[in-house]
Amino acid sequence: MRAVVISGPGNVKVENVADPTLRPGEVLVRVGACGICGTDLHILDGDSPLARYPIIPGHEFAGEVVALGGEPGAGTNEDGIVVGSRVAVEPNLYCGRCEPCRTGHENLCLNYAALGVTTNGAMAQYVAVPRTKTYLLPESLSLQEGALIEPISCAVHGMHRLQPRSGDTILIVGAGTMGLLLLQLVVRGGASRVAVIDVNTQRLQRAEKLGARRTYTDIKQALKDEPRGFDCVVDATGVPVVVENAFAAVKRGGKFMIFGVSPANAHISLSPFRIYNDEITVLGSMAVLYSFQAALDLISSGVIDTQAMLTTALPLADFSTALDMVRRGEGVKNQLLPGKE
């Protein structure tokens, strides 16, 4: 089969590789669509401590089941998965044995693994995945929309962490895929005013169409309109200097959530006195946690504007072009279609 292979930091190409071998409890998925995420850039750039090389990247995907691996109880079909099923796949793999796993924090697994990060993912024609990680797609959703469920599930977990209240003022810093998904969730969740910051004015125009009350290109502009700050500020960029600047926009008694993925060795400086004196809550949000089904339900019910999110779809052979578009900030969600040549 054809696949994108990252052999090491900075080294990537599309090449022929062996088809996946199914193990008990797995299903073979013919990949229909796979999104390109900032995590894929971190893996390629060599600043992801989790990455294992060589690796086929890709963890946001949907496709069609083409084979079932043998397993105890096979044939009972309690999950409804059969050959021909259209599925989205939750890519995170947890050990189930460590303390975080046993206390309801599987996303913080001490032996954390993930498709497309530590084991081969979906920027390929086929991928083998645990059957327990598959979710049936309704006929109303395309495979491209199904590939959006994983990033939506990350945004849902972020909302579970942030727990904004009805009437809160909210600032989202960064209008990329995740910022725009978070925007749609908080708008529907009862925020009184939602503002978005980005240096990309085209993305800000999209944010306005998706419900942002105000948009800005820097923090100082936002604070002119909200001099006391915002109840909730979310960084969706992962850029250290942006994270530091965004902290200034948190209201006394407010919440500051770091959602964007920074390089593992990055550091920021925040005022401990202000955190103490203003009783600011600082939060992180990592991947997904019991949020994949909720994300599927949200996209199925039309809460997420998929047309606004899906901007580019290219064949596998054009991976480099798609990657360059992501680096330049062009479009929103860029996807690869491995079956399209």
Protein Blocks (a to p, Z undefined) as FASTA:
>chain_A
ZZdddfbghiacddddddddddehiacdddfbdcddfklmmmmnopafkbccdddehjbd
cdddfbdcddehihjlmnopaehiacdddfbdcehlammlmnopamlofkbccehilpcc
fbdfbdcddfklpccddfkbcfklmmmmmmmmmmmmmmmmnopaehiacddehjafklmm
mmmmmmmnopabdcdddfblklmmmmmmnopabdcfbfklmmmmmmnopfbdcdfklpak
lmmmmmmmpcehiacddfbdcdfkbccdddfklmmmnopacdddehjehklmmmmmmmmn
omacfklmmmbdcdfklmmmmmmmmmnopajbdcddfkbZZ
